[in-house]
């Protein structure tokens, strides 16, 4: 039961709070590893939660596309964003996982600009897998818990 709560806090934290996703991911991994969960299980669960949470942003953006009038959709900022997404969309979705200030907005924009769902899912799954794998490796190799305890004094 406490594991489900930890997953809920992780997903809710990513989707609903301005807290750093990196901090939330590290906290979840520390919780999972301290409970004796295997690396593969912890990484797989984290991968799925991150993928689903960021897909939520895509869905919200996609939904907002219907709300805005066509006049607002043709503003110069929207047109510029659309040109960037069309030119670099898949790379931007992938790279956004590794740039904290870009991580959330690009998924909203991808949904709002109606990036094809298959393309979005492919790059979201790939980026979420690599992002969570790197954090899982870092948390397991380095003693992140002791580093966090040192800075929390």
N, C-alpha and C positions, 0 to 999 in steps of 0.2 A: 504494500500500500504506500509506504513512504517513497518507493521508487517511482510510482505513478505521480505522486505529488512533486517530486523533483523534476520529472519530465514536464508536468504542467507548468511549473515555475519557469523552466527553461523556455518552453514555447510561448507562454504568456509574456515573459520578459523580452523575448525577441520581438514579438508582434505588438506589444502594448506599452512598452516603457522606453524611455530614452537611455536606459542603461547600456553600457558597452556590451555588444554581443560577445566580444572576446572574453570579457570578464565572466559573463554568463556561461560560456562554453567551458572555460577553465574551471569554474565552480562546479559544474555538472561532472566534469571528468574527475576532479578531485573526490567528489562524492562517490562516483562509481568505482574508482580504483580503491578508495578506502573501504568499500564494502566487499572487496575481493573479486569484483567483476573482471572478466577477461578483457584484454585489449580489444579483441575483435568484436565482442558483444557491445562494449561501451561505444566503440567507434561507429558500429552499424546503427545503433539506436540514435546516437547524436546526428549521424548523417541524415537519417529519415526525418528527425525533428527539424533540423535546419532546412532541409529541402521543402518540407511542408510549410514551415513558417514563412519562408521567402516567397513561396508560391502564393500564399495569402496576400502578400503585397501586390503581386501581379493581378490577382482577382479583384482587389480593391481598385487598382488603376483601371482595369478593364471595365469595371462597373461605372466608374466616374466618367468614362468616355461617353456613356449614354446620357449623363446628366448635363454635360456642357453643351451649349448651343454651337452651331456650326461656325458662327462668327468668332467665338472664343477659340475654337479649334484651329482657326486660321491666323492666330496672332503670330508675330514674328518669332517669339520665343518657342512656341509650340512647333512651328515649321523648322526652326533651327534644330531643336531636339529631335524631330522626326528625321531630318537629314543625317544627323549623327548616328541615330539608331539604325537607319537603313544602311549606312556605310560601315559602321563598326559594331552593330548591335550585339552579335554573338560574343565578340571579344569584350565588350563593355559589361555584359551580364557576367561573364566568367571572371573578369578582373575585379569587378565590384566587390566580390567577397573579401578581397585582400586590401581594400582601401576603406577604412572605417567611415569616412564622411560620405562616401558614394554608395555604400552597401545597401541602404534602404531605398534611397530615392530612385535608383536605376530600375529597381523592380516595379515600382509604381509607374514610372515612365514607360517601361516596356509593356505593361498592361494597358496603359492609357493609349499608347500608340499602336496597340494591337499587333505586337510582334507575334508571328505565328506560334501557336501553342507548342507544336512539336519542337521547334527550334529553341524556344524558351526552356522547355523541360529538359532537353538534352544538355544545354549549357548550365542550367541550374543544378541538375543532378551531378554533372562533372565537377563543377566548381565547389558545390557543397561537399562532395566526397573528398576532394583534395584539401579543402579548407579544414574540415574536421579531422582528416588524417594527420595533417601537419600539427594541429593543436594536440591531438592525442599523443603523437610522438614526442612533442616538446614536454608535455606534462609528465609523461612516463620516464623519459630519459633524464630530464633535469628534475631536481627535487623542488617542484614549484610550491608545494605546501609550505616548506620551510622558508622559502623566499617571501611568500605572502605573510607568513607569521612575523618575519623580521620587519617588514614594512608596516605592519599593523600595530606595532608597539607604540 
